[in-house]
């Protein structure tokens, strides 16, 4: 299931104005440079912000996302012709040999279904050239951020944003369920122009570090580093995993 925030055309169109600060992407741009990546696959590319930043630097970029509405927004942006856009998930990728695969923001955690997560890791592995890297972030469950989110109500998270060409949009968020490792919340959007009310139900999976390392190993990766997230110090893991030379371990094998 694609969250309406990304999959509903009206919500996808206002995603960027509602979340304009993408300084969290600076760390990923730095890693692309650090690893000398000349080609990048951005899984969960959304509205294409990161993919376009990479393309501006002369990097060959493929962006893929199951939310067609978000990819349509990306396709309509200046410079979009420099990126190869795909609708779908990592199981739908054509053959490629990429230097770097990325999943920025909440992408890894938003892949809550275990089978979909395995499909994503397998797809990332197959897309990488030997020695290529997979980089993604995920919140540290030990920080129990959902206890902070328990304070989310209409009153505590309410915002009114004036969006050019759209008008005033009211938004707020509410935590709806904590059934670890799954945490769910709801976002509400009210369009003042016509009174339309749209909601989006979202679920994130909080994976332990050892669980992630084991899954990466089973899918043929070598964990090179687990870094801190500059925008959320002490609260997230940033995994850097290299496609190894050994074949992935079949499911159920040690």
Backbone as JSON, one array per atom type, in Angstrom:
{
  "sequence": "XXXXXXXXXXXXXXXXXXXXXXXXXXXXXXXXXXXXXXXXXXXXXXXXXXXXXXXXXXXXXXXXXXXXXXXXXXXXXXXXXXXXXXXXXXXXXXXXXXXXXXXXXXXXXXXXXXXXXXXXXXXXXXXXXXXXXXXXXXXXXXXXXXXXXXXXXXXXXXXXXXXXXXXXXXXXXXXXXXXXXXXXXXXXXXXXXXXXXXXXXXXXXXXXXXXXXXXXXXXXXXXXXXXXXXXXXXXXXXXXXXXXXXXXXXXXXX",
  "N": [[0.84, -1.2, 0.0], [0.57, 2.18, -0.88], [1.22, 5.16, 0.82], [-1.18, 7.78, 1.06], [-0.12, 10.32, 1.16], [1.97, 10.27, -0.63], [0.91, 8.96, -2.81], [-1.55, 10.06, -3.6], [-2.64, 12.29, -6.03], [-3.24, 15.02, -5.42], [-2.1, 15.41, -2.9], [0.55, 14.64, -3.32], [1.36, 16.7, -4.96], [1.69, 18.83, -3.22], [3.63, 18.09, -1.5], [6.4, 18.85, -1.45], [6.3, 21.73, -0.93], [5.28, 21.59, 1.67], [7.29, 20.39, 3.07], [9.94, 21.77, 2.9], [12.62, 21.92, 3.75], [15.31, 20.16, 3.02], [17.79, 19.51, 4.02], [18.72, 17.22, 5.11], [19.55, 15.66, 3.05], [22.08, 16.38, 2.41], [24.1, 14.82, 3.56], [23.92, 12.47, 2.09], [24.58, 13.36, -0.47], [27.22, 14.0, 0.04], [28.23, 11.45, 0.56], [27.91, 10.22, -1.92], [29.85, 11.6, -3.33], [32.09, 10.92, -1.78], [32.32, 8.16, -2.29], [32.82, 8.18, -4.93], [30.79, 7.89, -6.83], [29.41, 7.44, -9.99], [27.09, 6.69, -11.02], [23.79, 6.36, -9.83], [21.18, 4.72, -8.13], [18.14, 5.65, -6.93], [16.1, 4.49, -4.65], [12.71, 4.67, -3.85], [12.26, 7.32, -4.63], [10.41, 9.36, -4.54], [9.25, 12.67, -4.92], [11.46, 13.37, -6.33], [13.54, 15.05, -5.4], [16.17, 14.46, -4.37], [17.24, 12.9, -6.46], [17.35, 14.78, -8.55], [19.17, 16.62, -7.51], [21.49, 15.09, -7.57], [21.69, 14.66, -10.35], [22.22, 17.23, -11.22], [24.85, 17.4, -10.59], [26.1, 15.97, -12.5], [25.84, 13.24, -12.35], [24.73, 10.04, -13.36], [21.45, 9.14, -13.01], [18.92, 7.0, -11.76], [15.63, 7.01, -10.75], [13.23, 5.46, -8.72], [9.91, 4.67, -7.71], [7.01, 3.45, -6.02], [4.84, 5.1, -5.86], [2.99, 6.53, -8.08], [1.94, 9.11, -8.44], [3.74, 10.78, -7.11], [6.08, 10.39, -8.61], [5.21, 11.44, -10.99], [5.09, 14.14, -10.3], [7.82, 14.56, -9.97], [8.71, 14.14, -12.59], [7.79, 16.42, -13.8], [9.43, 18.5, -13.07], [11.98, 21.08, -13.44], [14.83, 20.08, -15.27], [14.27, 17.42, -15.12], [14.49, 15.72, -17.25], [17.02, 14.73, -17.22], [17.09, 12.58, -15.58], [16.4, 9.11, -15.2], [13.29, 7.97, -14.83], [11.28, 5.69, -13.0], [8.31, 3.8, -12.46], [7.34, 1.91, -9.74], [8.65, -0.77, -7.63], [11.68, -2.05, -6.04], [11.69, -4.58, -7.02], [10.96, -4.39, -9.61], [12.94, -3.55, -11.26], [14.94, -2.96, -14.19], [17.75, -4.72, -15.74], [20.85, -3.54, -14.52], [23.97, -1.84, -13.77], [25.04, -0.37, -11.17], [26.74, 2.2, -9.33], [26.03, 3.15, -6.78], [23.39, 2.69, -4.51], [20.63, 4.24, -3.05], [18.51, 4.95, -0.22], [16.74, 7.33, 1.02], [15.7, 9.45, 3.82], [12.62, 8.39, 5.2], [12.39, 6.06, 3.77], [13.41, 3.33, 3.97], [12.26, 2.46, 6.39], [9.58, 2.75, 5.81], [9.08, 0.64, 4.18], [7.47, -1.65, 5.26], [6.5, -4.24, 5.19], [7.72, -7.53, 5.57], [8.35, -9.26, 3.37], [8.4, -7.46, 1.24], [10.56, -5.94, 2.04], [12.66, -7.79, 1.82], [12.55, -8.16, -0.94], [13.32, -5.62, -1.75], [15.99, -5.44, -0.82], [17.13, -7.53, -2.28], [16.68, -6.57, -4.88], [18.25, -4.24, -4.81], [20.81, -5.34, -4.49], [21.1, -6.78, -6.89], [21.08, -4.69, -8.69], [23.43, -3.34, -8.27], [26.84, -2.86, -9.23], [29.64, -5.16, -8.86], [31.13, -4.59, -5.76], [29.85, -2.18, -5.5], [27.8, 0.13, -3.55], [25.23, 0.17, -1.05], [23.26, 2.53, 0.59], [21.49, 3.67, 3.36], [19.12, 4.98, 5.77], [17.79, 4.5, 9.09], [15.68, 4.71, 11.92], [16.88, 4.38, 15.29], [15.57, 1.94, 17.29], [15.96, 1.92, 20.05], [15.8, 4.49, 20.94], [13.15, 5.08, 21.13], [11.28, 6.8, 19.79], [8.59, 6.95, 19.28], [7.36, 7.48, 21.65], [7.62, 10.18, 21.96], [6.11, 10.94, 19.76], [3.64, 10.28, 20.68], [2.57, 12.52, 21.74], [1.56, 13.89, 19.67], [-1.05, 15.72, 18.42], [-3.98, 17.3, 17.03], [-3.83, 19.87, 18.0], [-1.15, 20.18, 18.84], [0.39, 19.8, 16.56], [-0.57, 21.31, 14.53], [-0.57, 23.18, 11.5], [-0.7, 25.95, 9.27], [-0.35, 26.47, 5.94], [0.51, 28.52, 3.25], [0.28, 27.9, -0.03], [1.56, 28.57, -3.16], [-0.59, 28.87, -5.92], [-2.27, 26.97, -4.92], [-3.36, 27.69, -2.47], [-4.4, 28.18, 0.98], [-3.47, 25.58, 3.16], [-4.36, 23.43, 5.68], [-2.73, 21.42, 8.09], [-2.17, 18.52, 10.12], [-0.92, 16.05, 12.46], [-1.32, 12.75, 13.87], [-0.57, 10.24, 16.2], [-1.48, 6.88, 15.78], [-1.26, 4.14, 16.37], [0.74, 1.85, 18.21], [2.33, -0.94, 17.75], [4.71, -2.63, 18.23], [7.11, -4.19, 16.1], [5.94, -2.12, 14.62], [4.81, 1.16, 13.94], [2.24, 3.45, 13.71], [0.7, 6.28, 12.12], [-1.37, 9.16, 11.42], [-1.89, 11.56, 8.89], [-3.48, 14.65, 8.31], [-5.01, 16.72, 5.9], [-6.34, 19.77, 4.98], [-7.9, 21.55, 2.51], [-8.28, 24.85, 1.95], [-9.38, 26.13, -0.23], [-11.5, 24.65, -1.33], [-12.48, 23.17, 0.74], [-11.85, 20.5, 0.84], [-10.96, 17.49, 2.46], [-8.28, 15.47, 3.12], [-6.81, 12.45, 4.14], [-3.94, 10.59, 5.28], [-2.71, 7.45, 5.93], [-0.01, 6.09, 7.62], [2.68, 3.79, 8.14], [5.51, 2.77, 9.92], [8.33, 0.6, 10.17], [10.3, -0.4, 12.82], [13.43, -1.51, 12.95], [15.84, -3.54, 14.57], [19.39, -3.02, 14.97], [21.02, -5.35, 14.7], [19.25, -7.06, 13.4], [18.98, -5.8, 10.92], [21.61, -5.9, 9.99], [21.94, -8.67, 9.76], [20.03, -9.25, 7.77], [21.12, -7.85, 5.61], [23.53, -9.25, 5.27], [22.5, -11.77, 4.54], [21.58, -11.17, 2.06], [23.8, -10.82, 0.52], [25.45, -8.65, 1.1], [28.16, -6.75, 2.52], [28.58, -5.2, 5.53], [29.96, -2.16, 5.74], [30.06, 0.13, 7.31], [28.4, 1.79, 10.0], [26.86, 4.64, 10.44], [26.33, 7.85, 12.09], [23.43, 9.94, 11.86], [23.61, 13.11, 10.56], [21.54, 15.01, 10.78], [19.94, 14.0, 12.75], [21.39, 13.39, 15.25], [22.6, 10.64, 17.13], [20.21, 9.3, 17.03], [19.6, 7.79, 14.85], [20.51, 5.11, 12.6], [22.84, 5.01, 9.99], [23.36, 3.09, 7.38], [26.06, 1.71, 5.59], [26.61, -0.39, 3.1], [28.34, -2.82, 1.26], [28.24, -4.42, -1.89], [29.07, -7.7, -1.78], [31.4, -10.36, -2.67], [30.57, -12.91, -2.25], [27.88, -15.22, -2.8], [24.41, -14.41, -2.21], [22.81, -15.59, 0.83], [20.63, -18.31, 0.83], [17.13, -18.1, 1.83], [16.42, -19.12, 5.17], [18.79, -20.46, 5.59], [21.78, -20.64, 7.62]],
  "CA": [[0.0, 0.0, 0.0], [1.28, 3.46, -0.93], [0.58, 6.2, 1.62], [-1.81, 8.82, 0.25], [0.78, 11.47, 1.1], [2.8, 10.13, -1.82], [0.19, 8.36, -3.91], [-2.7, 10.85, -4.05], [-2.1, 13.4, -6.84], [-3.35, 16.34, -4.8], [-1.15, 15.47, -1.8], [1.91, 14.59, -3.88], [1.66, 18.02, -5.54], [2.05, 19.8, -2.18], [4.6, 17.47, -0.58], [7.61, 19.68, -1.34], [6.06, 22.97, -0.18], [5.04, 21.31, 3.09], [8.55, 19.91, 3.67], [10.94, 22.37, 2.01], [13.98, 21.77, 4.25], [15.88, 18.84, 2.75], [19.21, 19.51, 4.38], [19.1, 15.84, 5.44], [20.13, 15.04, 1.86], [23.49, 16.79, 2.27], [24.96, 13.69, 3.92], [23.9, 11.52, 0.97], [25.38, 13.96, -1.54], [28.62, 13.87, 0.44], [28.65, 10.06, 0.39], [28.05, 9.96, -3.35], [31.16, 12.12, -3.69], [33.09, 10.12, -1.07], [32.48, 6.86, -2.93], [33.12, 8.38, -6.35], [29.7, 7.31, -7.59], [29.06, 8.08, -11.25], [25.72, 6.27, -11.31], [23.05, 6.16, -8.58], [19.78, 4.31, -8.14], [17.46, 6.18, -5.75], [14.88, 3.73, -4.38], [11.79, 5.53, -3.1], [12.71, 8.67, -5.02], [9.37, 10.35, -4.25], [9.1, 13.78, -5.87], [12.68, 13.52, -7.11], [14.45, 16.1, -4.93], [17.55, 13.97, -4.31], [17.67, 12.49, -7.8], [17.68, 15.97, -9.33], [20.42, 17.17, -6.97], [22.57, 14.26, -8.12], [21.8, 14.9, -11.79], [22.86, 18.53, -11.37], [26.29, 17.18, -10.41], [26.6, 15.18, -13.62], [25.73, 11.81, -12.05], [23.65, 9.34, -14.04], [20.54, 8.78, -11.93], [17.64, 6.35, -11.95], [14.76, 7.13, -9.59], [12.08, 4.56, -8.79], [9.0, 4.8, -6.58], [5.72, 2.86, -6.33], [3.81, 6.14, -5.85], [2.99, 7.13, -9.42], [1.66, 10.54, -8.36], [4.98, 11.47, -6.74], [6.99, 10.34, -9.75], [4.69, 12.4, -11.97], [5.57, 15.45, -9.85], [9.25, 14.61, -10.3], [8.86, 14.24, -14.05], [7.42, 17.76, -14.24], [10.35, 19.5, -12.54], [13.1, 21.47, -14.3], [15.97, 19.16, -15.25], [13.81, 16.04, -14.95], [14.88, 14.91, -18.41], [18.34, 14.15, -16.97], [16.92, 11.42, -14.71], [15.57, 8.02, -15.71], [12.26, 7.75, -13.83], [10.57, 4.43, -13.11], [7.21, 3.54, -11.54], [7.42, 0.55, -9.21], [9.56, -0.97, -6.5], [12.98, -2.61, -6.42], [11.48, -5.83, -7.73], [10.59, -4.08, -10.99], [14.08, -2.9, -11.92], [15.59, -3.62, -15.32], [19.16, -4.99, -15.47], [21.72, -2.37, -14.46], [25.21, -1.97, -13.0], [25.06, 0.94, -10.54], [27.77, 2.4, -8.31], [25.48, 3.46, -5.46], [21.94, 2.65, -4.32], [20.27, 5.01, -1.87], [17.14, 5.06, 0.28], [16.86, 8.46, 1.93], [14.54, 9.75, 4.66], [11.89, 7.28, 5.83], [12.1, 5.03, 2.76], [13.65, 1.97, 4.45], [11.28, 2.12, 7.42], [8.25, 2.7, 5.21], [8.93, -0.7, 3.6], [7.15, -2.33, 6.52], [6.22, -5.67, 4.96], [8.99, -8.28, 5.51], [8.65, -9.75, 2.02], [8.77, -6.29, 0.44], [11.93, -5.57, 2.46], [13.58, -8.74, 1.19], [12.56, -7.84, -2.37], [14.1, -4.39, -1.91], [17.42, -5.75, -0.66], [17.53, -8.34, -3.44], [16.74, -5.69, -6.04], [19.41, -3.36, -4.67], [21.99, -6.16, -4.74], [21.19, -7.1, -8.32], [21.3, -3.46, -9.45], [24.77, -2.83, -8.03], [28.04, -3.53, -9.76], [30.44, -5.73, -7.78], [31.81, -3.55, -4.99], [28.98, -1.02, -5.32], [27.31, 0.29, -2.19], [23.86, 0.52, -0.66], [23.27, 3.45, 1.72], [20.15, 4.04, 3.81], [19.01, 5.32, 7.19], [16.65, 3.98, 9.82], [15.73, 5.17, 13.31], [17.29, 3.44, 16.32], [14.42, 1.68, 18.16], [16.29, 2.16, 21.46], [15.46, 5.88, 21.28], [11.71, 5.07, 21.42], [10.76, 8.08, 19.33], [7.12, 6.91, 19.29], [6.88, 8.07, 22.9], [7.5, 11.61, 21.64], [5.01, 11.08, 18.82], [2.39, 10.12, 21.41], [2.08, 13.87, 22.04], [1.0, 14.48, 18.46], [-2.5, 15.93, 18.33], [-4.29, 18.42, 16.14], [-3.4, 21.12, 18.63], [0.32, 20.29, 18.96], [1.08, 19.7, 15.27], [-1.32, 22.09, 13.53], [0.1, 24.2, 10.69], [-1.41, 26.52, 8.11], [0.66, 26.8, 4.95], [0.0, 29.14, 2.03], [1.01, 27.3, -1.14], [1.24, 29.25, -4.4], [-1.39, 28.12, -6.87], [-3.13, 26.03, -4.21], [-4.05, 28.38, -1.39], [-4.08, 27.76, 2.33], [-3.67, 24.17, 3.48], [-4.18, 23.1, 7.09], [-2.23, 20.07, 8.28], [-1.78, 18.07, 11.45], [-0.58, 14.62, 12.52], [-1.71, 12.07, 15.1], [-0.15, 8.84, 16.36], [-2.7, 6.06, 15.82], [-1.06, 2.8, 16.92], [2.09, 1.36, 18.46], [2.34, -2.4, 17.89], [6.1, -2.83, 17.83], [7.97, -3.11, 15.61], [5.23, -1.21, 13.74], [4.27, 2.38, 14.52], [1.39, 4.05, 12.69], [0.22, 7.63, 12.37], [-2.27, 9.69, 10.38], [-1.76, 12.96, 8.53], [-4.7, 15.24, 7.78], [-4.81, 17.91, 5.08], [-7.59, 20.46, 4.65], [-7.68, 22.56, 1.47], [-9.22, 25.95, 2.19], [-10.0, 26.56, -1.49], [-12.77, 23.96, -1.56], [-12.87, 22.43, 1.93], [-11.52, 19.08, 0.7], [-10.18, 16.93, 3.56], [-7.62, 14.24, 2.72], [-5.98, 11.87, 5.2], [-2.97, 9.6, 4.84], [-2.31, 6.53, 6.98], [1.38, 5.69, 7.41], [3.24, 2.84, 9.1], [6.95, 2.57, 9.86], [8.85, -0.56, 10.9], [11.53, -0.12, 13.56], [14.26, -2.71, 12.94], [17.06, -3.5, 15.38], [20.62, -3.0, 14.18], [21.44, -6.71, 14.36], [18.3, -7.57, 12.42], [19.32, -5.22, 9.62], [22.91, -6.44, 9.57], [21.71, -10.05, 9.35], [19.34, -9.23, 6.47], [22.09, -7.43, 4.59], [24.44, -10.38, 5.03], [21.78, -12.82, 3.83], [21.36, -10.74, 0.67], [25.07, -10.69, -0.18], [26.13, -7.4, 1.42], [29.1, -6.62, 3.62], [28.36, -3.93, 6.2], [31.23, -1.44, 5.88], [30.01, 1.17, 8.33], [27.1, 2.24, 10.5], [27.18, 6.01, 10.81], [25.31, 8.68, 12.71], [22.74, 10.84, 10.94], [23.91, 14.49, 10.98], [20.34, 15.79, 11.11], [19.32, 13.43, 13.95], [22.52, 12.73, 15.93], [22.3, 9.73, 18.21], [18.85, 8.79, 16.93], [19.44, 6.97, 13.64], [21.62, 4.38, 11.98], [23.03, 5.18, 8.55], [24.09, 1.89, 6.96], [26.83, 1.68, 4.36], [26.82, -1.81, 2.83], [28.95, -3.06, -0.05], [27.93, -5.71, -2.53], [30.21, -8.57, -1.61], [31.7, -11.32, -3.73], [29.88, -14.16, -1.96], [26.48, -15.25, -3.22], [23.46, -14.25, -1.11], [22.45, -16.8, 1.55], [19.22, -18.64, 0.61], [16.3, -17.98, 3.02], [16.39, -20.27, 6.05], [20.13, -20.98, 5.81], [22.51, -19.86, 8.61]],
  "C": [[0.88, 1.25, 0.0], [0.53, 4.49, -0.09], [0.0, 7.26, 0.7], [-0.95, 10.07, 0.14], [1.61, 11.46, -0.17], [2.0, 9.69, -3.04], [-1.02, 9.13, -4.4], [-2.18, 12.07, -4.81], [-2.15, 14.75, -6.14], [-2.36, 16.49, -3.63], [0.29, 15.43, -2.3], [2.33, 15.96, -4.41], [2.08, 19.04, -4.5], [3.09, 19.26, -1.22], [5.83, 18.36, -0.38], [7.36, 21.0, -0.61], [5.82, 22.76, 1.31], [6.29, 20.85, 3.81], [9.73, 20.45, 2.86], [12.39, 22.19, 2.47], [14.47, 20.35, 4.02], [17.37, 18.83, 2.97], [19.68, 18.11, 4.79], [19.77, 15.15, 4.27], [21.6, 15.38, 1.68], [24.44, 15.62, 2.56], [25.03, 12.67, 2.79], [24.68, 12.06, -0.23], [26.86, 13.81, -1.24], [29.1, 12.43, 0.26], [28.77, 9.69, -1.08], [29.41, 10.44, -3.84], [32.27, 11.28, -3.06], [33.37, 8.8, -1.79], [32.75, 6.96, -4.43], [32.04, 7.82, -7.26], [29.43, 8.13, -8.86], [27.65, 7.68, -11.7], [25.04, 5.92, -9.99], [21.63, 5.7, -8.9], [19.16, 4.79, -6.83], [16.13, 5.45, -5.59], [13.98, 4.56, -3.47], [12.08, 7.0, -3.36], [11.68, 9.75, -4.75], [9.26, 11.41, -5.33], [10.42, 14.17, -6.52], [13.68, 14.54, -6.62], [15.9, 15.63, -4.96], [18.07, 13.58, -5.68], [18.09, 13.69, -8.64], [18.94, 16.65, -8.82], [21.62, 16.4, -7.5], [22.79, 14.56, -9.6], [22.47, 16.24, -12.08], [24.38, 18.43, -11.27], [26.88, 16.27, -11.48], [26.56, 13.68, -13.37], [24.54, 11.22, -12.81], [22.72, 8.75, -12.98], [19.31, 8.07, -12.47], [16.85, 6.51, -10.66], [13.55, 6.24, -9.76], [11.23, 4.72, -7.54], [7.66, 4.16, -6.97], [4.59, 3.88, -6.36], [3.85, 6.91, -7.16], [2.79, 8.65, -9.35], [2.91, 11.33, -8.0], [5.96, 11.5, -7.9], [6.52, 11.29, -10.84], [5.1, 13.83, -11.59], [7.04, 15.6, -10.22], [9.47, 14.82, -11.79], [8.57, 15.65, -14.56], [8.36, 18.86, -13.78], [11.43, 19.87, -13.55], [14.27, 20.5, -14.15], [15.58, 17.7, -15.16], [14.24, 15.14, -16.1], [16.26, 14.26, -18.22], [18.28, 12.9, -16.09], [16.05, 10.38, -15.4], [14.57, 7.66, -14.62], [11.53, 6.44, -14.08], [9.45, 4.37, -12.07], [7.34, 2.1, -11.05], [8.32, 0.47, -8.0], [10.82, -1.68, -6.98], [12.85, -3.96, -7.11], [11.15, -5.64, -9.2], [11.75, -3.51, -11.8], [14.57, -3.67, -13.13], [17.05, -3.92, -14.96], [19.96, -3.69, -15.49], [22.95, -2.68, -13.63], [25.51, -0.59, -12.39], [26.17, 1.01, -9.49], [27.2, 2.51, -6.91], [23.97, 3.37, -5.5], [21.62, 3.37, -3.02], [18.79, 4.83, -1.52], [17.2, 6.15, 1.35], [15.6, 8.6, 2.8], [13.94, 8.5, 5.28], [11.73, 6.07, 4.91], [12.27, 3.62, 3.33], [12.61, 1.55, 5.48], [9.86, 2.01, 6.86], [8.02, 1.38, 4.47], [8.69, -1.65, 4.78], [6.94, -3.82, 6.35], [7.53, -6.44, 4.81], [9.35, -8.78, 4.12], [9.06, -8.6, 1.1], [10.19, -5.83, 0.78], [12.95, -6.5, 1.83], [13.67, -8.47, -0.31], [13.4, -6.6, -2.64], [15.59, -4.67, -1.82], [17.93, -6.58, -1.83], [17.66, -7.47, -4.68], [17.93, -4.76, -6.01], [20.7, -4.11, -4.99], [22.17, -6.4, -6.24], [21.47, -5.86, -9.17], [22.73, -2.95, -9.34], [25.83, -3.59, -8.82], [28.78, -4.18, -8.6], [31.24, -4.64, -7.07], [31.0, -2.29, -4.81], [28.35, -1.01, -3.94], [25.83, 0.63, -2.12], [23.94, 1.39, 0.59], [21.83, 3.81, 2.08], [20.17, 4.33, 5.31], [17.76, 4.7, 7.79], [16.78, 4.38, 11.28], [16.12, 4.04, 14.26], [16.1, 3.18, 17.25], [14.69, 1.98, 19.64], [15.93, 3.58, 21.89], [13.96, 6.07, 21.5], [11.03, 6.39, 21.03], [9.23, 8.11, 19.34], [6.55, 7.46, 20.61], [6.76, 9.59, 22.76], [6.3, 11.84, 20.72], [3.66, 10.91, 19.5], [1.77, 11.47, 21.77], [1.49, 14.55, 20.82], [-0.53, 14.54, 18.56], [-2.73, 17.03, 17.31], [-3.74, 19.71, 16.7], [-1.88, 21.27, 18.62], [1.04, 20.29, 17.62], [0.44, 20.56, 14.18], [-0.43, 23.12, 12.82], [-0.85, 24.69, 9.61], [-0.33, 27.0, 7.14], [-0.01, 27.4, 3.72], [0.86, 28.67, 0.86], [0.6, 27.98, -2.43], [0.48, 28.34, -5.37], [-2.37, 27.15, -6.24], [-3.98, 26.74, -3.17], [-3.63, 27.85, -0.03], [-4.41, 26.27, 2.52], [-3.38, 23.97, 4.97], [-3.69, 21.66, 7.2], [-2.02, 19.79, 9.76], [-1.57, 16.55, 11.41], [-0.98, 14.05, 13.88], [-1.15, 10.65, 15.09], [-1.41, 8.0, 16.53], [-2.48, 4.68, 16.43], [0.43, 2.52, 17.1], [1.98, -0.13, 18.74], [3.71, -2.86, 17.4], [6.32, -4.18, 17.18], [7.28, -2.09, 14.7], [4.66, -0.03, 14.52], [3.5, 3.11, 13.42], [0.92, 5.44, 13.11], [-0.61, 8.09, 11.18], [-1.97, 11.17, 10.15], [-3.05, 13.46, 7.92], [-4.38, 16.53, 7.06], [-6.17, 18.49, 4.72], [-7.28, 21.6, 3.68], [-8.74, 23.65, 1.62], [-9.98, 26.34, 0.93], [-11.36, 25.91, -1.71], [-13.23, 23.13, -0.36], [-12.55, 20.94, 1.87], [-10.63, 18.63, 1.85], [-9.61, 15.59, 3.11], [-6.75, 13.75, 3.87], [-5.04, 10.82, 4.59], [-2.54, 8.76, 6.05], [-0.92, 5.99, 6.67], [1.84, 4.73, 8.5], [4.73, 2.7, 8.85], [7.34, 1.34, 10.66], [10.19, -0.18, 11.53], [12.33, -1.42, 13.69], [15.49, -2.51, 13.82], [18.28, -3.57, 14.48], [21.04, -4.4, 13.77], [20.54, -7.34, 13.32], [18.64, -7.08, 11.02], [20.63, -5.79, 9.11], [22.76, -7.88, 9.08], [21.04, -10.11, 7.98], [20.28, -8.82, 5.34], [23.04, -8.56, 4.24], [23.75, -11.46, 4.2], [21.57, -12.46, 2.36], [22.66, -10.37, -0.04], [25.84, -9.42, 0.09], [27.14, -7.58, 2.56], [28.88, -5.24, 4.24], [29.72, -3.26, 6.44], [31.22, -0.48, 7.06], [28.56, 1.38, 8.76], [27.34, 3.61, 11.12], [26.03, 6.68, 11.55], [24.67, 9.56, 11.64], [22.98, 12.28, 11.38], [22.69, 15.28, 11.4], [19.6, 15.23, 12.33], [20.4, 12.68, 14.74], [22.06, 11.88, 17.1], [20.95, 9.05, 18.11], [18.63, 7.85, 15.74], [20.7, 6.19, 13.34], [21.67, 4.74, 10.51], [23.93, 4.03, 8.1], [24.8, 2.13, 5.64], [27.21, 0.22, 4.12], [27.34, -1.98, 1.41], [28.5, -4.4, -0.6], [29.18, -6.58, -2.48], [30.4, -9.51, -2.79], [31.0, -12.64, -3.51], [28.43, -14.07, -2.44], [25.58, -15.04, -2.01], [23.1, -15.6, -0.48], [20.98, -17.1, 1.29], [18.44, -18.51, 1.9], [16.29, -19.27, 3.84], [17.75, -20.87, 6.34], [20.84, -20.13, 6.84], [23.46, -18.89, 7.96]]
}
